[in-house]
Amino acid sequence: MKKISNKNRGFSVNDVCELVDVSARQLRYWDKENLVKPTATKVRKPGQFRRYSLQDIICVLVIKSLREKGISIQLIKEGVRRIEESLDIKHPLSKLRVACLSHSIYFKSDGKYIDPITGQMAIEQALEKIRPKIAKRKFIPGKRAIENVSKQYDKQIATL
C-alpha cells in the first residue's frame, strides 16, 4: 500500500468504495445528506479530496446494510438525528448497536432498545425471543469486513 502523508490521513473515496463495495456516487450523496461526513479531513475546502476515518467506514457499512434491508435514507437520517439529540451521541451508527426489524431501526443504548423515531423503548423480551430467528440474517456486514478495514487502517497508520 502506498505511503500516506500526514496531510492525507484517512481513506480516500476509492479506498472506501473498494473496502465496502459502495459507489462513489452513494458516498457523495450520503455526504450531501449529512448521513456520513468524511471526518479524516477536518474542514474540506473546494477541490480537496474527501478522506474517511475508520469510524466513517463503520457508518458506511451500517448505512449500506440498512439500505439493503429496505430502510429509506430519510428514516436512517431521522433516526440518527434523534439519537444524536436525545442521547447526545455523535456518530451513533458507529457507536451503538443497530438492528433492523420490519422496516424500522432500533438502537441499543445502556441495554435498552430504542426506536429513535417514536422515542419508545422496544420490549427487550420480545426482541430477545425473535433474536434466534433474526440472528441467521446478515444485518451488518460481518466481523470479517470490519476486521479487514481495521487491518487496512493499521497498515496506513504504520506507514506514517
N, C-alpha and C positions, 0 to 999 in steps of 0.2 A: 504494500500500500504506500502511496506517496506520502512524503513528509508534509505535515501541516504546520504553517507558521502561526505564531501567536495571534496575529490579526485575523486568521481564518479558522478559528476553532469551531468545532461542531461538525455536523454532517451537511453536505450540500443537498440540494433538491434531488440530484441524480442518485446520490447515496441512499436517501430515504426511499425514493421510488424503487430502487433495486432491492433494498432490505425488506420493505413492507409490501411490495407489489401493489402500489397505487400509482396513478398517473401524476405528472407534474401539474396538469390542469386541476386535478382534485385538490392537490396541496395549495395551489394558488387560491382556489375557491374557498377552501376551509380557512385560509389566512384572511381573505377578504371578509368572510362571515364571522371573524373573530372566534372561530372554534379552536384552532390551534395556531398560535403565532410562533414563528421561528425565534426562539429566545436566546440562541447562542450568540446572535448579534444584538447587542443591547438596543441600539437605535439604528434602524435601517434607513439609509439615505437613498434617494432615487438612483437607480443604476447599480446599487450594491446587491450582491447575491444574498439570498436567504440562507441562513445557517441554523440548523436544528440541533437541539440538545438531546440527550438520551431521554429525558423526561418528555420532550416534544414527540419523540418517536413512539413512546408508550401511548401517548394520547392518540396519535395517528392510528396505531394498532387497534385501540379500543373503538375509535370512531368507525374505522373500516369494518370491524366486526359487527357493530351495532347497525351500520348501514346494510350489511349482508343479511341481517335478521329482519330488515324491513322498517327499521326505525328512521323516521324522517330527520333531516338536518335541523328543521325547526324545533322538533321535540328534544333532540340532543342539546341544541343550543339553549333552549329554555331551561332544561334540566340542569345544565352546567351553571347557568346564570343564577338560578335559585339556590343551588347548593352553595355556590360561592358567597351569596348574600347571607343565607341563613346560618351556615356553619363557618363562615369566614375562612374558607379553604380555597387557595389558588391551585389551579390545575387539578380539580377533583377527579378527572378521568385517569390521572396517573397515580393519585394518592389513595383513592378509595376503591373498594371492590365494587364492580358494576355488574349487574345482572339484567338480562332482558327476558321479559315474560309477557307473552301475548300483546305485543306492540306497546309495551310500557318498559320504562327503565327504572331500576332501583339502585340506590347507592347504599352501601353498608358502612355505617359510621358508629363507633362505640358499641358494636354488637347489635345494632338495630338497623333494619332495612327501612329506607325512607323513599317514598315516592316524591321526587323533587317538585312535581307539578302540583300535586294536591297538598304536599307537606305532611301527609299522613304516614304513619308507620305501618308497614305491612305486618301482618301477623306472622311472626317468625315461625311458629309451629306449622303453619300452612306451607310456608316456603320450604321448611325442612322436610316435610312429607313428600313434596314433589322433587326435592333435590336429587334423589337417585335416578329419577326419570330424565331430568334435565342435565344431569352430570354427563350423560352419554353424548350430549350435543356439544358442539365446539362453539363456545361463547366468545372467547378471546383467543386469538392465535396462540398456540401452545407455548409452553415453557421453553421449548427449543428455539422458537423465533426470538423471544426476549433474550435468551442466553446468547444467541448469535449476534444480536445488536449490541449486547454488553461486551462481547469479545471484540467486536469492531471498534467500539468506543475505547476499550482498554488499549488496543493497539495504537489508536490515534494519540491517546494521552502519552503512551510510552515513547512516541517519536518526538514529543515536544522537548 
